[in-house]
């Protein structure tokens, strides 16, 4: 890939744009299930543990390697004629390199925990094995396992359903106080929504590293995943939410103990900074799974499970990194929504099996990930308050696709 293609839409995205009109799919779930060989649905505890052990081993190796960064660079600064270059250039780059990669492996731990949660139980045929693995991995990266499982289960049951989905509910024309779409012109939108590129980049940075704005506006302010009485959960789940809270408090206690024993600086270097980078990677790939200008949202009159499952995008995020470090979380996300209990290592073959059935409704996008993130962040601004099949509109009130009945 030449450098300028990093800032170019993928050919698959361009093909979807050229259609202009969108007809909601009517995919047969039976045909999809018939297309997938039965052995791909089977789970192996030993195989899953094998992948987990490898992933954890590399994570530990990165930590042990990082402990040598300061001693090696201190020695280099003493013997070189250019200590400022070492301390002001090489040292920050070395730590950034570690944080980015360790953050990626932390995100991989999260995806492995995700495989064990949300009714997926995709790591083992034994429910308790999935619960133990999921609780351990998610707690390590400070995700409340049972709380997150509850809302993620709802997301899978109602993906891109504007009334029922729990995550990535878009802003609407009304919530942004925009003028009536029948009379508004580009300048009207620009006055309210348009930003300088620098400010947009700042907002994107804040969202990626510090705050992921998602959720359903139907819930009152301060609704969260830590309150056992939250409206996010069913009453019978209260004890599980408490277990998750206790686990998170235990992990925080271990981190405080580590800091008191070895210092706060090592805690920042070896855990908190990688955790922030992991948050960035997780926000990135979960956002890009469902927020795209070419992907529809549905209201109840048009939503079906199959249409919701198809309202996502398969992306080759960072090439082999997405495959082997993030365990196919984005490369085979459509297959995951149709077959959520299939283990991650079988998903590539499931994707290939269902592609012929999905045809043009299989959404793949090879757009480079950083450009795709910028594109979605700047073009997925709001949706209309009316309509059963709707697409994101940009800063100028324009959508790249319209439902076919609206076009006609």
Secondary structure, 3 states (H helix, E strand, C coil): CCHHHHHCCCHHHHHHHHHCEECCCCCCHHHHHHHCCHHHHCCCHHHHHHHHHHHHHHHHHHHHHHCCHHHHHHHHHHHCCCHHHHHHHHHHHHHHHHHHHHHHHHHHHHHHHHHCCCCCCCCCCCHHHHHHHHHHHHHHCCCCHHHHHHHHHHHHHCCCECCCCCCCCCCECCCCCCCCCCCCCHHHHHHHHCCCHHHHHHHHHHHHHCCCCCCCCCCCCCCCCCCCCCCCCCHHHHHHHHHHHHHHHHHHHHHHHHHHHHCHHHHHHHHHHHHHHHHHHHHHHHHHHHCCCCCCEECCCCCCHHHHHCCCCEECCCCHHHHHCCCCCCCCHHHHHHCCCCCHHHHHHHHHHHHHHHHHHCCEECCCHHHHHHHHHHHCCEECCCCCEECCECCCCCCCCEEHHHHC
